[in-house]
Amino acid sequence: MGGASRSFGMVRRSALPALALIVVGTFAGHAVAGQNGVLAWGGYHRALKERQAELAQLEKERAELRHRSQLLDPNKADPDMADELVRKDLGLVRPDEVIVPLN
């Protein structure tokens, strides 16, 4: 009986360090290979570059739209822009005009 209680005591003494080692190993594994780990950092960096390029394109489009909206300001509308939009939306063309599509 003495050997069994000694074995049980040894298991009992080593259970807490073993549990701590498992917990630390789990956290270390997630830190390296987890969804937000070190190995995923390269993917995040690549995605960041893609998003920055997309943002630059959207900012360029926004600037163009802002410029067009400023040309259509009711207080100081650009006559050429207003004429272009009216003709485009309403399909108004004079008989002596030739339409050259740019798209």
C-alpha positions as CSV (number, residue, x, y, z in Angstrom):
1,M,0.0,0.0,0.0
2,G,2.9,2.4,0.6
3,G,3.9,2.3,-3.1
4,A,0.4,3.2,-4.3
5,S,0.1,6.2,-1.9
6,R,3.6,7.3,-2.9
7,S,2.6,7.1,-6.6
8,F,-0.6,9.0,-5.9
9,G,1.3,11.7,-4.1
10,M,3.8,12.1,-6.9
11,V,0.9,12.4,-9.5
12,R,-0.8,14.9,-7.2
13,R,2.4,17.0,-6.9
14,S,3.1,17.0,-10.6
15,A,-0.6,17.7,-11.7
16,L,-0.4,21.5,-11.1
17,P,2.9,22.0,-13.0
18,A,1.6,19.8,-15.8
19,L,-1.6,21.7,-16.1
20,A,0.3,25.0,-16.1
21,L,2.6,23.7,-18.8
22,I,-0.4,22.7,-20.9
23,V,-2.0,26.1,-20.5
24,V,1.2,28.0,-21.4
25,G,1.7,25.7,-24.4
26,T,-1.8,26.4,-25.6
27,F,-1.3,30.1,-25.4
28,A,2.1,29.9,-27.0
29,G,0.7,27.8,-29.9
30,H,-2.1,30.3,-30.5
31,A,0.4,33.2,-30.3
32,V,2.5,31.6,-33.1
33,A,-0.1,29.7,-35.3
34,G,-3.4,31.1,-34.2
35,Q,-5.8,33.3,-36.1
36,N,-4.0,36.5,-35.0
37,G,-0.6,34.8,-34.5
38,V,2.8,35.6,-35.8
39,L,2.3,33.4,-38.9
40,A,-0.9,35.3,-39.8
41,W,1.0,38.7,-39.7
42,G,2.2,38.3,-43.3
43,G,-1.4,37.9,-44.5
44,Y,-2.5,41.0,-42.6
45,H,0.3,43.0,-44.1
46,R,-0.6,41.9,-47.6
47,A,-4.3,42.6,-46.9
48,L,-3.3,46.1,-45.6
49,K,-1.5,46.9,-48.8
50,E,-4.5,45.8,-50.9
51,R,-6.8,47.9,-48.8
52,Q,-4.5,50.9,-49.0
53,A,-4.5,50.6,-52.9
54,E,-8.3,50.3,-52.8
55,L,-8.6,53.3,-50.5
56,A,-6.4,55.4,-52.9
57,Q,-8.6,54.5,-55.8
58,L,-11.8,55.4,-53.9
59,E,-10.3,58.7,-52.8
60,K,-9.5,59.5,-56.4
61,E,-13.1,58.7,-57.4
62,R,-14.4,60.7,-54.5
63,A,-12.4,63.7,-55.6
64,E,-13.7,63.4,-59.2
65,L,-17.3,63.2,-57.9
66,R,-16.7,66.2,-55.6
67,H,-15.4,68.2,-58.6
68,R,-18.5,67.2,-60.7
69,S,-20.8,68.1,-57.9
70,Q,-19.1,71.5,-57.5
71,L,-19.6,72.1,-61.3
72,L,-23.4,71.5,-60.7
73,D,-23.7,73.9,-57.8
74,P,-27.0,75.7,-58.4
75,N,-25.5,79.1,-57.6
76,K,-22.7,78.8,-60.1
77,A,-23.4,75.9,-62.4
78,D,-21.0,75.2,-65.3
79,P,-23.1,75.7,-68.4
80,D,-21.2,73.0,-70.4
81,M,-21.7,70.4,-67.6
82,A,-25.4,71.2,-67.2
83,D,-25.9,71.0,-71.0
84,E,-24.1,67.7,-71.1
85,L,-26.2,66.2,-68.4
86,V,-29.5,67.4,-69.8
87,R,-28.7,66.1,-73.3
88,K,-27.5,62.8,-71.8
89,D,-30.5,62.2,-69.6
90,L,-33.2,63.5,-71.9
91,G,-31.6,62.4,-75.2
92,L,-31.9,65.8,-76.8
93,V,-29.8,66.2,-79.9
94,R,-30.1,68.9,-82.6
95,P,-30.3,67.6,-86.2
96,D,-26.9,69.2,-87.1
97,E,-25.0,67.6,-84.2
98,V,-22.9,64.5,-84.4
99,I,-22.5,62.4,-81.2
100,V,-19.2,60.7,-80.6
101,P,-19.4,58.2,-77.7
102,L,-16.3,58.2,-75.5
103,N,-16.9,54.9,-73.7
